[in-house]
Amino acid sequence: MKCFETGKQVYLTPQGAHDALHTIKRKSASARSQRAAEWHPGSSTAYRCSFCNGWHIGHATPKTTAKERTRG
């Protein structure tokens, strides 16, 4: 099932999302996965979606202030 708002895979439980994340991390030794990781700073994590109330896997990114984002 896909989230109606984000289009991401929906996991019904946090354990399901964490199990999927573990499987993905185990397979991440491929060159393609390493390139993809370079596009997404931060580590992958499971989180609850505020739109569908299911669980998704995504990348945790460092929080920045608006001032930090506008620096060029």
C-alpha contacts under 8 A as a table, 3 or more apart, distances in Angstrom:
res1	aa1	res2	aa2	distance
1	M	9	Q	6.04
1	M	10	V	5.67
2	K	6	T	7.98
2	K	7	G	5.34
2	K	8	K	5.37
2	K	9	Q	4.68
2	K	10	V	5.46
3	C	6	T	5.49
3	C	7	G	4.80
3	C	8	K	5.38
3	C	9	Q	6.38
3	C	10	V	5.94
3	C	51	F	7.84
3	C	52	C	6.14
3	C	54	G	7.98
4	F	7	G	5.88
4	F	51	F	7.95
4	F	52	C	7.15
5	E	51	F	6.54
5	E	52	C	7.60
8	K	56	H	6.70
9	Q	56	H	6.33
9	Q	57	I	7.96
10	V	54	G	5.64
10	V	55	W	5.61
10	V	56	H	5.66
11	Y	14	P	7.17
11	Y	16	G	5.78
11	Y	17	A	5.47
11	Y	54	G	5.88
11	Y	55	W	4.85
11	Y	56	H	6.25
12	L	16	G	6.78
12	L	17	A	7.86
12	L	54	G	5.50
12	L	55	W	6.19
13	T	16	G	5.18
13	T	17	A	6.58
13	T	54	G	7.25
13	T	55	W	6.45
14	P	17	A	5.15
14	P	18	H	6.16
14	P	46	A	7.03
14	P	47	Y	7.68
14	P	48	R	7.89
14	P	55	W	6.11
15	Q	18	H	5.01
15	Q	19	D	5.98
16	G	19	D	5.13
16	G	20	A	6.23
17	A	20	A	5.15
17	A	21	L	6.11
17	A	46	A	5.83
17	A	55	W	6.22
17	A	56	H	6.36
17	A	57	I	6.50
18	H	21	L	4.92
18	H	22	H	6.10
18	H	45	T	7.78
18	H	46	A	6.11
19	D	22	H	5.10
19	D	23	T	6.36
20	A	23	T	5.09
20	A	24	I	6.23
21	L	24	I	5.05
21	L	25	K	6.12
21	L	44	S	7.59
21	L	45	T	7.34
21	L	46	A	7.38
21	L	57	I	6.80
22	H	25	K	5.16
22	H	26	R	6.18
23	T	26	R	5.11
23	T	27	K	6.41
24	I	27	K	5.22
24	I	28	S	6.10
25	K	28	S	4.99
26	R	29	A	7.27
27	K	30	S	6.95
28	S	33	S	5.23
28	S	34	Q	6.77
29	A	33	S	6.77
29	A	34	Q	6.94
30	S	33	S	5.40
30	S	34	Q	6.45
31	A	34	Q	5.09
31	A	35	R	6.29
32	R	35	R	5.24
32	R	36	A	6.29
33	S	36	A	5.01
33	S	37	A	6.16
34	Q	37	A	5.09
34	Q	38	E	6.55
35	R	38	E	5.24
35	R	39	W	7.00
36	A	39	W	5.37
36	A	40	H	6.92
37	A	40	H	5.27
37	A	41	P	7.09
38	E	41	P	6.62
40	H	59	H	6.54
40	H	61	T	7.81
41	P	59	H	7.18
41	P	60	A	7.45
41	P	61	T	5.88
41	P	62	P	7.98
42	G	59	H	5.90
42	G	60	A	5.01
42	G	61	T	4.84
42	G	62	P	6.86
43	S	59	H	5.48
43	S	60	A	5.45
43	S	61	T	7.48
44	S	57	I	6.75
44	S	58	G	5.33
44	S	59	H	4.20
44	S	60	A	5.91
45	T	57	I	5.61
45	T	58	G	5.52
45	T	59	H	5.92
45	T	60	A	6.39
46	A	55	W	6.58
46	A	56	H	5.57
46	A	57	I	4.48
46	A	58	G	6.38
47	Y	55	W	5.52
47	Y	56	H	5.51
47	Y	57	I	6.36
47	Y	58	G	7.38
48	R	53	N	6.14
48	R	54	G	5.78
48	R	55	W	4.51
48	R	56	H	6.37
49	C	52	C	5.80
49	C	53	N	4.97
49	C	54	G	5.56
49	C	55	W	5.81
49	C	56	H	6.62
50	S	53	N	5.49
64	T	68	E	6.00
64	T	69	R	6.65
65	T	68	E	5.19
65	T	69	R	6.42
66	A	69	R	5.11
66	A	70	T	6.41
67	K	70	T	5.38
67	K	71	R	6.66
68	E	71	R	5.47
